[in-house]
Amino acid sequence: MIKEAVRRVRALPILVQDGVLAFVLMALSILSQVDHRPNDPKTDVWSYLLAVVGMGALTWRRTNPVTVLVVTTVAAVLMSSLGYADAGLPWAAMIAFYSVSAYAHRQSRLVAFLLLAAAFATLLATNRSSHFDKADVLANGLAFAIVWIIGQGLRSRRERLADAEEKAARLERERDADARAALSDERRRIAQELHDVVAHAMSVIAVQSGMGAHVIDTQPEEAKKALQAIETTSRSALDELRRMLGVLREEGESGGALAPAPRADDVQTLIDTVRAAGVPVELHWDGLTADVMPPDSVLLNRYRILQEALTNVLKHAGPSSVVVNIVEHVGETTIEVVDDGRGLAALPKPDGAPPGHGLAGMRERVALFGGVLQAGPRPGGGFRVFATLKWSDSADRPARPMVDHQ
């Protein structure tokens, strides 16, 4: 119950807390003057006024500690020098001195000590009425020194707590920023993967469906092959999407495991899919030995870059043929896709069409590995994509890469 009461008091505004303290001390000071004996020092309206001013000033002891120290000290010195009863004003001056130590700027120390020395000198000079002697100087000096040390200790503790809170808040902000950055990176990566999977599949489906619709009456067997290619491509895309969605499920749910990194067979399947869409593809692959191969992250990005480049051929190149060159040396993989079609530059986008994400995605993938991406029209016609991926030597040992000259 006591702790709860203290907590509620501390929750009040500072002026309210100190105002209550000042009011209580003011009331006690006035009562001490009202209840005086004939032999006690005199009391009159001025003594009451000094008591009210000196004690009441404590209301602002934490917001304006130096000013409050000046007011309480002057009131206490006047009270004693004029022969009035001190009425507790020295205690008010001591509280104000403590407040300067605990709450005022450090530059105010000299002002506080000079003011205290001037007060002691004035009281010594008026010792006939104040009855203040050298012994009182020593006693009061020791008391004020102890109060000052207590205030400094409180200030140091408060500053340490403030520093700790600021450090904790800074670390929390940094964690939030890191979490937001990680979330943004993950969202971008997922969007990139979805784009690569869906764009390639839809491009193949669009080409095959258009070709099937064109020959369905005259060449039903070719139309049947187109429908089979559409079925194969759509099933493959659905499988990849299902795996990705499985990874995105919450922890504890049964989700699909990450698929292995695309290897040589997957690249060959991709090439065959594009060929089935009616685009001749010539593949040249200068690979590494089975002892040293790129890490899985490189294999995945190699496949995605190739997939996006071939998707762009299907979407934009028109009737064309493609040459794919893959060269892998220890520490570096290069992918080159060259077509002889009309190229991206020949297809202006309609007004208001959203910008494409394919080339931006390839640039981001290449940048992750400190590589370079070159993509643009060829002088003699067509389009060229050239990407390099840098990587460290790995102990992975997938199957040997192939060389295909179809």
C-alpha positions in Angstrom: 0.0 0.0 0.0 2.9 2.4 0.9 4.6 1.6 -2.5 1.3 2.3 -4.3 0.9 5.6 -2.5 4.5 6.6 -3.4 4.0 5.6 -7.0 0.9 7.8 -7.2 2.7 10.8 -5.7 5.5 10.4 -8.1 3.0 10.3 -11.0 1.8 13.8 -10.1 3.4 16.9 -11.9 6.6 18.2 -10.3 5.0 21.6 -9.4 2.2 19.8 -7.6 4.6 17.6 -5.6 6.9 20.5 -4.6 3.9 22.8 -4.1 2.5 20.5 -1.5 5.9 20.3 0.2 6.2 24.1 0.2 2.7 24.5 1.6 3.3 22.1 4.5 6.6 23.8 5.4 5.0 27.3 5.1 2.2 26.2 7.5 4.7 24.9 10.0 6.7 28.0 9.8 3.8 30.3 10.4 2.5 28.1 13.3 6.0 28.3 14.9 5.7 32.1 14.9 2.1 32.2 16.1 2.9 29.9 19.0 5.8 31.9 20.5 6.6 32.8 24.1 7.4 36.2 25.5 11.1 35.6 25.7 11.2 34.3 22.1 12.4 36.6 19.3 9.9 39.1 18.0 7.3 38.3 15.3 5.4 40.7 13.1 4.0 41.0 9.6 7.4 41.1 8.1 8.4 37.8 9.7 5.3 36.2 8.4 5.9 37.6 4.9 9.5 36.3 4.9 8.3 32.9 6.0 5.7 32.8 3.2 8.1 33.9 0.5 11.0 31.7 1.7 8.9 28.5 2.1 6.6 29.2 -0.9 9.6 29.5 -3.2 10.3 25.8 -2.8 7.4 25.1 -5.2 9.9 25.8 -8.1 12.9 24.1 -6.5 13.3 21.6 -9.3 12.3 23.9 -12.2 14.3 27.0 -11.2 16.7 25.7 -8.5 19.2 28.6 -8.6 16.5 31.3 -8.3 14.8 29.4 -5.4 18.2 29.1 -3.6 18.7 32.9 -3.9 15.1 33.6 -2.5 15.3 31.1 0.4 18.8 32.1 1.4 18.0 35.9 1.4 14.8 35.2 3.4 16.7 33.1 5.9 19.5 35.7 6.3 17.1 38.6 6.6 15.0 36.6 9.2 18.0 36.1 11.4 19.8 39.4 10.8 16.6 41.4 11.7 16.3 39.5 15.0 13.3 37.4 14.0 12.9 33.7 14.9 14.4 31.6 12.0 11.0 29.8 11.6 12.7 26.9 9.8 14.0 29.0 6.9 17.5 27.6 7.2 16.0 24.2 6.4 14.3 25.7 3.3 17.7 27.1 2.2 19.3 23.7 2.7 16.5 22.0 0.6 17.2 24.6 -2.1 20.9 24.0 -1.9 20.3 20.3 -2.4 18.0 21.0 -5.3 20.8 23.0 -7.0 23.2 20.1 -6.6 20.7 17.5 -7.9 18.8 19.4 -10.7 20.6 22.6 -11.7 23.2 22.9 -14.5 26.7 22.1 -13.4 27.8 25.6 -14.2 25.6 26.8 -11.2 27.8 25.2 -8.6 30.0 28.3 -8.3 26.9 30.5 -7.8 25.6 28.2 -5.1 28.8 28.2 -3.1 29.4 32.0 -3.5 25.8 32.6 -2.3 26.4 30.3 0.7 29.6 32.1 1.6 28.0 35.5 1.3 25.1 34.3 3.6 27.6 33.0 6.2 29.5 36.3 6.1 26.4 38.4 6.5 25.2 36.3 9.5 28.7 36.7 11.1 28.6 40.4 10.5 25.2 40.6 12.2 25.9 38.1 14.9 24.5 40.4 17.7 21.0 39.9 16.3 21.5 36.6 14.4 23.6 34.9 17.2 25.6 33.3 14.4 29.3 32.5 15.3 32.3 30.6 13.9 31.0 27.3 15.4 27.8 27.7 13.5 29.8 28.3 10.3 31.5 24.9 10.7 28.3 23.1 11.7 26.3 24.6 8.9 29.1 24.2 6.4 29.3 20.5 7.2 25.5 20.1 6.9 25.4 21.9 3.6 28.3 19.8 2.3 26.6 16.6 3.2 23.4 17.8 1.4 25.4 18.7 -1.6 27.0 15.3 -1.8 23.6 13.6 -1.5 22.3 15.8 -4.4 25.3 14.9 -6.5 24.8 11.2 -5.9 21.1 11.5 -6.9 22.1 13.4 -10.0 24.6 10.7 -11.0 22.1 8.0 -10.5 19.5 9.8 -12.5 21.9 10.4 -15.3 23.0 6.8 -15.4 19.3 5.7 -15.5 18.7 8.2 -18.3 21.7 7.0 -20.3 20.5 3.4 -19.8 17.0 4.3 -21.0 18.3 6.2 -24.0 20.6 3.3 -24.9 17.8 0.8 -24.5 15.5 3.1 -26.7 18.3 3.4 -29.3 18.8 -0.3 -29.4 15.0 -0.8 -29.7 14.9 1.7 -32.6 17.9 -0.1 -34.3 16.2 -3.5 -33.8 13.0 -2.1 -35.3 14.9 -0.6 -38.2 16.7 -3.9 -38.8 13.4 -5.8 -38.6 11.8 -3.4 -41.1 14.8 -3.7 -43.4 14.8 -7.5 -43.2 11.0 -7.6 -43.8 11.5 -5.3 -46.8 14.3 -7.5 -48.2 12.2 -10.6 -47.7 9.2 -9.1 -49.4 11.4 -8.0 -52.3 12.9 -11.4 -52.6 9.5 -13.1 -52.5 8.1 -10.7 -55.1 11.2 -11.4 -57.2 10.7 -15.2 -57.0 7.0 -14.9 -57.8 7.6 -12.7 -60.7 10.2 -15.0 -62.2 8.0 -18.1 -61.8 4.7 -16.6 -62.9 6.1 -14.4 -65.7 7.9 -17.3 -67.3 5.0 -19.7 -67.1 2.4 -17.1 -68.3 4.7 -16.2 -71.3 5.0 -19.8 -72.3 1.3 -20.4 -71.9 0.5 -17.2 -73.9 2.7 -18.3 -76.8 1.5 -21.8 -76.8 -2.1 -20.9 -76.6 -1.8 -18.4 -79.4 -0.1 -21.0 -81.6 -2.6 -23.7 -80.7 -5.5 -21.5 -81.5 -3.9 -20.6 -84.9 -3.4 -24.2 -86.0 -6.2 -26.1 -84.2 -8.2 -26.4 -87.4 -5.4 -27.2 -89.9 -2.9 -29.0 -87.6 -4.7 -30.6 -84.7 -1.6 -32.6 -83.7 0.4 -29.3 -83.3 -2.4 -27.9 -81.3 -2.4 -30.9 -79.1 1.4 -30.5 -78.5 0.7 -26.9 -77.6 -1.9 -27.9 -75.0 0.5 -30.5 -73.6 3.2 -27.8 -73.2 0.7 -25.5 -71.5 -0.2 -28.3 -69.1 3.4 -29.1 -68.3 4.3 -25.5 -67.8 1.3 -24.7 -65.6 1.9 -27.8 -63.4 5.5 -26.9 -63.0 4.6 -23.3 -62.1 2.0 -24.5 -59.6 4.5 -26.9 -58.0 7.0 -24.0 -57.5 4.3 -21.7 -56.1 3.1 -24.5 -53.7 6.7 -24.9 -52.4 7.1 -21.1 -51.9 3.8 -20.8 -50.1 4.7 -23.7 -47.9 7.9 -21.9 -46.8 5.8 -18.8 -46.0 3.5 -20.7 -43.6 3.7 -19.9 -40.0 6.0 -22.0 -37.8 4.3 -25.1 -36.6 2.2 -25.6 -39.7 3.1 -28.4 -42.1 4.7 -26.6 -45.0 6.6 -27.7 -48.0 10.3 -27.8 -47.7 12.6 -25.6 -49.8 13.2 -27.1 -53.2 16.8 -28.1 -54.0 18.8 -25.5 -56.0 18.2 -25.8 -59.7 20.9 -28.0 -61.3 21.9 -28.9 -64.8 18.8 -30.9 -65.4 16.6 -28.0 -64.4 18.4 -25.7 -66.8 17.9 -28.2 -69.6 14.2 -28.5 -68.7 13.9 -24.7 -68.9 15.6 -24.7 -72.3 13.3 -27.4 -73.5 10.2 -25.5 -72.4 11.3 -22.5 -74.4 12.1 -24.7 -77.4 8.6 -26.2 -77.1 7.2 -22.7 -77.3 8.6 -22.4 -80.8 11.9 -20.5 -80.1 15.1 -22.3 -81.2 17.6 -22.2 -78.4 21.3 -23.0 -78.8 23.0 -23.8 -75.5 26.8 -23.6 -74.9 27.9 -24.5 -71.4 31.5 -24.3 -70.3 31.2 -25.8 -66.8 33.5 -26.7 -64.0 34.5 -30.1 -63.0 32.4 -32.1 -60.6 34.9 -31.4 -57.8 34.2 -27.7 -57.7 30.8 -26.2 -58.3 29.0 -22.9 -57.3 27.1 -22.8 -54.1 23.3 -23.3 -54.1 22.6 -19.6 -53.9 24.6 -19.0 -57.1 22.8 -22.0 -58.8 19.4 -20.5 -57.9 20.2 -17.0 -59.1 21.9 -18.4 -62.3 18.6 -20.3 -63.1 16.4 -17.2 -62.3 18.5 -14.9 -64.4 18.4 -17.3 -67.3 14.7 -17.8 -66.8 13.9 -14.1 -66.8 16.1 -13.5 -69.9 14.3 -16.3 -71.8 10.9 -15.0 -70.6 11.7 -11.6 -72.1 12.6 -13.3 -75.4 9.2 -15.0 -75.4 7.4 -11.8 -74.5 9.2 -9.3 -76.6 11.5 -10.7 -79.2 8.9 -12.1 -81.6 10.1 -14.6 -84.2 13.7 -15.2 -83.2 16.4 -17.7 -82.2 18.4 -17.6 -79.0 22.0 -18.4 -78.1 22.7 -19.1 -74.4 26.3 -19.1 -73.1 27.0 -20.2 -69.6 30.7 -20.1 -68.4 31.7 -21.1 -64.9 35.2 -20.8 -63.4 36.2 -21.0 -59.8 34.7 -17.9 -58.2 32.7 -16.6 -61.1 29.7 -17.6 -63.2 28.6 -15.7 -66.4 25.3 -16.0 -68.2 24.8 -14.6 -71.7 21.5 -14.7 -73.6 21.5 -13.3 -77.1 18.5 -13.2 -79.5 18.1 -11.9 -83.0 14.5 -10.7 -82.6 13.1 -7.2 -82.5 14.1 -6.6 -78.8 12.6 -4.7 -76.0 13.3 -1.3 -77.5 11.0 -2.0 -80.4 8.0 -2.4 -78.2 7.0 0.9 -76.5 4.8 0.6 -73.5 1.3 2.1 -73.6 0.7 5.2 -71.5 0.2 4.4 -67.9 1.7 0.9 -68.1 3.5 -0.1 -65.0 7.3 -0.5 -65.3 8.6 -4.0 -65.7 10.4 -5.8 -62.8 12.4 -8.3 -64.8 15.6 -6.3 -65.5 15.4 -4.7 -62.0 15.2 -8.1 -60.5 18.1 -9.4 -62.4 20.2 -6.3 -61.4 19.3 -7.0 -57.7 20.3 -10.7 -58.0 23.6 -9.8 -59.7 24.3 -7.0 -57.1 24.0 -9.6 -54.3 27.0 -11.3 -55.7 29.1 -8.3 -56.5 28.6 -8.9 -60.3 27.7 -6.9 -63.3 24.6 -6.9 -65.5 24.6 -5.7 -69.1 21.3 -5.6 -70.9 20.3 -3.8 -74.0 19.7 -3.9 -77.8 22.4 -5.2 -80.1 23.8 -3.0 -82.9 22.8 -5.6 -85.5 19.3 -6.2 -84.0 18.1 -8.3 -81.2 18.8 -8.1 -77.5 21.6 -9.2 -75.2 21.7 -10.0 -71.5 25.1 -10.6 -69.9 25.4 -11.2 -66.1 28.3 -12.2 -63.9 28.0 -13.8 -60.4 31.0 -13.7 -58.0 31.3 -16.5 -55.4 33.7 -18.3 -53.2 35.0 -21.8 -53.7 32.6 -24.4 -52.5 32.8 -28.1 -51.7 29.4 -28.9 -53.3 29.5 -31.7 -55.8 26.5 -31.7 -58.0 26.3 -33.6 -61.3 28.6 -32.6 -64.1 27.3 -29.8 -66.2 26.4 -30.5 -69.8 27.2 -29.1 -73.2 24.3 -28.8 -75.6 24.6 -27.5 -79.2 21.1 -28.0 -80.4 
